[in-house]
Amino acid sequence: MSGRPHVAIMLDEQRPSLDAIFGPDSYVIEETSPYSAILKTAIADFEFSDDPRDFVSASITSVPAVDLIQSPLDIWMRFLDEEIPAQRRSDPYQEQLANELKWIAVIVERILKDADRRREAASFVNGYNRAYNDWASGKGSWAEPDFND
């Protein structure tokens, strides 16, 4: 990440987009490290991070009145039956961040603004995460029984 601005600085430079999504003065950017920042809004909190593979990515960390497992944007978009194209490492970091904000705008407009839709999507996202984690760990109900135990 050397030579790149902090994620919070890059996010601050996106204020026109943030204003369009959430409204002026309706969010707070908190730097958690040079590599990550939290965007706090009334509708949800979002974490932006610059991961070791040189990608800027975002996830939803909390939604008011909803029990939620922190989840990347692509799982929320799967609830809408849409797929987010993979970020390209060759894209400038500001462009990667702008791409994440475009998906956040879709999620805010089509899911988070409606309480019922927000609960349905959170249930989907949580179930998706749990199923994936069970599958990845080999501990899901579909795992082969170990008769040697």
N, C-alpha and C positions, 0 to 999 in steps of 0.2 A: 504494500500500500504506500510505500514511500513516494513522496512527491505529489500525492493526491490530497485534496482537502478532506477534512473530517466529514463523516456522513452527515452530522448535524449542520455543517456549513453548506453542504450540497443541498440538503433539504430546505434550509433557509432561503437559498437562491430560487427555490421553486414556489415561493409565496404566491405568485399570481395563480398557479394551478391549485394550490391549497385553498386560496380564497374562493376560487370557483367551485371547489368541491364542498367545502365546509362553511364558507362564509368568512368574511374578514374578522380578525380578532376572536375566532371561535376555536382556536387550537393552540397548543403549546408544544414546542420542540424541546426535548430534554436530551442532552448528550449523555450517553451511558459509558462510552469509551470513544476513542478516535474512530473505531470501526463500527459503531452502532449508535442509534438514537431512537427514542420513543416519541411518537407523535400522539399526543393526548387530545382527544376530542370528546364531545358530549355523547357521540354515537358509538365510538369504539376507540381503542388504543391500538396503534400499529407500531411494530418494531421494524426498523430499517437497518440492514447490516451489510457490510462489505466483507464477504466471506473469503477464505483463503484461495478460492479458485478465481479471484478477480471478478466476482459478480456482485452487483448490488441487488438485494432481494428484500421483500417485505413480507411480514406475517401479521395476522391479527392476534393480539395478545389478550384482549378482554373486550367484552361487550356488556354494557349495563343490563342487569336483571337476567343474565343468561349464563349458565354454567358452561364454560368453554375451555377446551384444550387449545393452547397456542397452535395456530395452524397457518401454513403458507397460503398465499392468495389462490394458487392453482386449485386447491381443494374446494375453496368457496366457489370458484368458477365452475367446477364440476357439478356442483349443486344446480347451476344454471344450464348444465349440459353444454358447456363451452370449455375450450382448452386454451391455455395460455401458451403461446410459442416460447420456446426456450430463449433465454438471453444469449446474445453472442458476445463472447469474450472480447472480440475486436471492437464492439461498440463503446463509445466514450461513456464514462461513468455517469455523467449527467443525463445522457440519453437513456441509459438503463434505469435510472431513478425516475425519469419522466415516464417510461413505459410502465413501471410499477404503479405510478400515480394514475395512469389511464385505467388500469384494472381496478384500482381502489375506487375510482369514480363510478365504475359500473357496479361494483359490489355495494357501495353506499346507496346508489339510486335504486337498484333492483332488489336489494335484500335488506340492508340495515335501516332504511327509513320506515319500514313497515314492521311493527312488533310481531305479528304472526309469522311473517316470512322470516324474520330474524331468528325466531325460536326454531322453526322448521330447519333452516339452514344450519344453525348451531348443532342440532341433533344429528343431522347428516354428517357434518364435519367431524363431530366427536366420534360417531360410529365408524366413519372412514378411518380416522386415526387409530382407533382401538383395533379394528380389523387388520389394518396394515401392520401395526406393531405385533399383534398376535402371530400373523403370518410370518413376518420377518424373524421373530424370535423362535418360531417353530413350536409355540406353546398354545396355539389356537385349538379349537375343538376339532378341527380337521387334521391335526397333527397325527402322525402314525404312533400308535401306542408302543411304549417300550416295555416289552414283556420281561426284560431282564431286571427290572426294579423289584 
